[in-house]
Amino acid sequence: MGPRLKVLLVGGGGIGVIAALSLEANAQVNVTIALRSNYSTVVEKGYDITSCDHGELKGWRPAQVTNHVPVVSPGEIPFDYIVVATKNVPSGGVSMADIISPAVTPETTTLVLIQNGLNVEKPYSARFPQNVILSGVSYAGSQEVQHGTIFHGSHDSLEIGAFRNCNIQNAREMAVAKHFVSLYAASGKASCQFAPDVQHDRWRKLVYNATINPLCAITGLDTGSLRRSGPFVSKILEDGMAEIIAVAAATGHIFPKALSQELLDLDPMEGRFEPSMLQDSKKGNPIEYEYLVGEPLREGIRMSIPMPTISVLYALCEAIHFKNGAKSSKIKR
């Protein structure tokens, strides 16, 4: 066996930690995880993980833990992959593409974006035009309930595809994507599939994430309570989902009308699941609405497709983000 592949993972929350765990289960992979707010806890105690796939783990750490993105100078051994598993929240500061840039070796490092939303790849593609970019759609349910404590409640299922870059041969992009899939799935505990049209998968997930996710944050209700709350809320969900499906169709991604009910039924009436925006809103954190709600709305506007429901959801999300952002700023001062 040759030297282990070097992977830098940025974003040590619920999804990022499970991704690091799945990758490090492969003997070919060595993971460095770059942390922010939970760095001290993880360095001192490691992660305590309750996982439906990996079981109970106490004090787990990947090979290396750092509180910064390493600088890879010319001539140094490059990272083979940089996995970005952070949330896309408007910060008004430095972009994630700029943050990871010191660790990116042109033409060598593959970027893997396990992030929600639409058009998440574009800032990275513009910043790193000679690097393969893989787009990941995760269906795992995992959250960091407190610093260093992870609850992973639903199976780690990941779709990986290449984000097309005209500077790179398509055959190479496909090969790199399939190789990463093999690395991620090697432990047998996670499901990872190659997605030839990963943007189709992104649009499909948006039918849920641009409607149910923000409406839970707006109302403060979990998914089961939201579904039981009355016919007018159901109408908002139905209309919003129909708008996303219409825009998706205009971009070449066709979904059956039955998809809306199929996605609604993923969350049973008696369930108490809290989507990511609700979790963040309850904590007073900024919410991930620009790429989940704003980008599909902008696509609709660009193509002159009416999106009245999504427009209202976006406006209300913007207000929540403003409120929570103000709270965060006040606490920091």
N, C-alpha and C positions, 0 to 999 in steps of 0.2 A: 504494500500500500504506500502511495506517495504521501507528500505533506498534506496535512488537513487543509481544507478550503477555509479561507478567512471570511467571516461574515460579520459585518457591523449592523446591529439592530438599534434603531433610534425610536424610542417610545416604549417605555417599560410599564405600560398599563395592562389592562386585562387581555387585550388581543395580542399585544407585543410580547408579553411574557409567554403565552401559550405558543406563539410562533417560535420564540427562542427555544422553548422546551422541545418542540417537535423537531427543530433543526439539530439541536445538540444531542438528541437521541440517536442521530446518525453519526457513526464513528468517523466519517469523512469530514465532519464539520466542526469548526471551532468558532464559537460566538462571543463577540464583545458587545455588551449592551451599554448604551449611553443613556444615562438617567438625569432627571432634573430634581423635582421636589422630593422624590422618594429615595434619593441616592444614599443618604446617611443611614436610613433604616435598612436598606438592602445590603450595604457594605457591612453593617454591624451584625445583622441577624439573618440575612438572606430572605427569600420569599417563602411564605407559608401558602401552599397551594392546595385547594380542594378542586379536583378536576374529574369530570365524568369520563375522560379518556385516560388520564395518567394516574388517577388515584390521589392519595394524600401524600404530600411532600412537605417536609419541614426543613426550613433553612436552605432551600435550593438556590443555587447561583449558576449562571453560565460560566464559561472559562474565565472571562474577564468582565469587570464592572468598572465603569468610568463615569465621571460627571461632565465630560466634554466630548466633542467629536474629535478623534485623533487626527493629527496632521500627518499625511503621508507625503513625504518629500520624494522628488525624483531619485530613482535608484533603490528606494526602499521596497519591501515586499508589499504589493498592493492588496486591498480588499477585493476579493472575488465578487462579493455581493454586498450591497448596502440595502437593508430592508427598512423602509420607513413605515412605522405603524402608529404615528401620531394622529390626533384629531386635527381636522382642517378648520381652525377657528380664526376669524379675522383678528389680527393682532396690531396692525398698523406699524409693525416693526420689521425685523429681518425675516425674509422668507425661509422656509425649510430648505429649499434648493440652495440658498446661500449658506445656510448653517452646515449642511453636509459637504459643501464643496471642498474643504481642505482634505477630506478623506477620499475623494473621487479621483481615480487615475484615468485620464482620458483614454478611450478606446478599450479599456480593460475592465473596469468595474461595471457590473450590471446593477441597475437600480430596480428594486422591487417595491412597489407602492401598494401596501395593504391599507387602503384608505377608502372611506365612503365617498360617494358623490360622483358628479359628472365633471369631466375635463380636468381631473386632478393631475393628469400627466403633463399637461401643457407647460406649466412653469419649469418642470424638470427637463422636458424636451428642448425648450429654448435655452436653458442654462448649460445643458450637456449634450450638444448635437451629435457627438461621436460615440455616445454610450448607449447600449441596449437598455431599454426601459420596459419592465414587465409590470403589467397592471393586475392587481389582485382584488378579488371580491370575496370577502369572508362572510361565512354564515355561522360562525361560532358565537355563542353567547357567553361572554366572559367580562368580568369587571373587577377592578381593584377596589374592594370595599373600604379599605384603609391602607395607608402606606405599607407596602410589603405583604399584603394579604389579598390573595386572588381567589375569587369564586368562579369556576368555569362550569356552567350548568348545561350547556348543549354542545353536541359533537363538533369538533373542529373540522369544518368543511371549507375548503379554499379552492377557488377557481383562479387559474393563472393563465394569462395570455400576453402576447407581445403588443406593445403600443407602436404602431407602424412609424418607422423613421426612414425617410427616403434616402438618407445618407448611408444606410446599412442594408445589406442584402437580406431580403425577407427570410431566406432559408436559414441564415445565421440566427436571426431573431427567434424563429420557431425552434431551432435546436437548443438555444439557450433556455427558452421557456420550458421545454420538455425536460431539460436537465435539472432545472430548479424543482420542477414537479417531482422528479424522482428522488431528489434529496429530501424534500419535505415529507414525502409519504413513506420514506424508507423504514420508519419505526413501526409501521402498521397500525399506529394508534390514531392517526389523522387521515382524513380523506383529502387528497389534493389532485385535481384534474386539470389537464390542459384544455384551455378554452380557445378554440380557433377564432371566435368572434367574442372577445371578452367585453366589448362595449355593449353587446346585446344583454349580457349578464348584468352589467351596470344599470342599464335602463330598467331591466326587470326588477332589480332591488329598489330602484328609485320609486317605483309605483307604491311601494310600502314606505320608504324612507322620506319621501317628499310630502306624505300625507299623515299617516298614523303617527310617525315619529314627532313631527312638529306639533300636531294637535294634542298629543299627550303632554308635551311641555307647556303648551298654551293653557290647557285646562287644569294641569296638575294631576291628571288621572292616569292610572295604569291602563293597559290595553283592555283588560276585561271590563273594568268600570266604564271606560270610554264607550265600548260597544253596547253596554247596557243603559247608557245615559239617555237614549231617546232617538226618535226617528230623524230629528233635524240634524243631529250630529252624524247619523248614518248617511244622510244626504250630502253633507259636506265631504265625507270620506269618498263616497261614490263619485261625486262630481270632480273632486281633486284627482282621483285615480284615473278617471276618464280623460282628464286634460293631459296628464303625463303620458298616458297611452297614445293619445293623439299626436303629441309632439314626437314621441318615439317613432311612431309610424312614419311621420314626415321625414325622419332621418334614416329610414330604411329598416327599422326594427319593429316588426309586426308582432303583436300579442293578441290572443283571443280575449273577447270581452269577459270570459269566465275567469280571467286571471285575477281581477279585483276581488271576487268572492273567495278565490283560492287563497290569496294572501291574507284576507281578513280571517279566514278560518284557521290560519296558523296560530292565532291567539284565541283560545277558547273563551267563551263568555265568563267562565268561572276563574279564568287565569288572572294573575296579578303581575304580569311582566311589565317592567319599566324600561322603555327604550332609552337610548343613549342621551337624547336631548332632555328627557325628563330627569334622568339621573344628574346631568350637569346643572340643569335649572334649579333643582332642589338643593344642590351644593352651593348655589350662587356663582357658578362658573360660567364663562362665555359658552354659548351653544354653537354647534357645528351646522349652521344653517345655510351658509353661502353656497357651498358645493352640493348640498342636498336639496335645497329649495331654490336658491337664487340662480344657479346655473341652468337647470331645466326651464325656469321662468324666462331667462334671457334667450335661451334657444327658441322658445315659443314666440317671444316678441320679435326675434330676428326673422322668423318665418311667418309672421302675421297670423299666428294661431291664438285665438282668445283663451286666456287663462285666468278668469276672474277669481276662482277659488284659490288657486295657487298664489295669486297676487296678494290676497288678503292674508293667507298663512305666512307669506314672506314678510309682510308689513308687521304682523304681530310678533314674529320671530325677531325681527330687527329691534322691536321695542324691548323684548325680553333680554336680548343681548346687550342693549344699551343699559338697562337696569342692572343686570349682573356685572357688566363691565364697570359701571360706576361704583358698585359695591366693592369689587376687587380693588379698584384704585384707592378707594377710601381706606380699606384695610391696610394696604401697603404704605400709605402715608402715616 
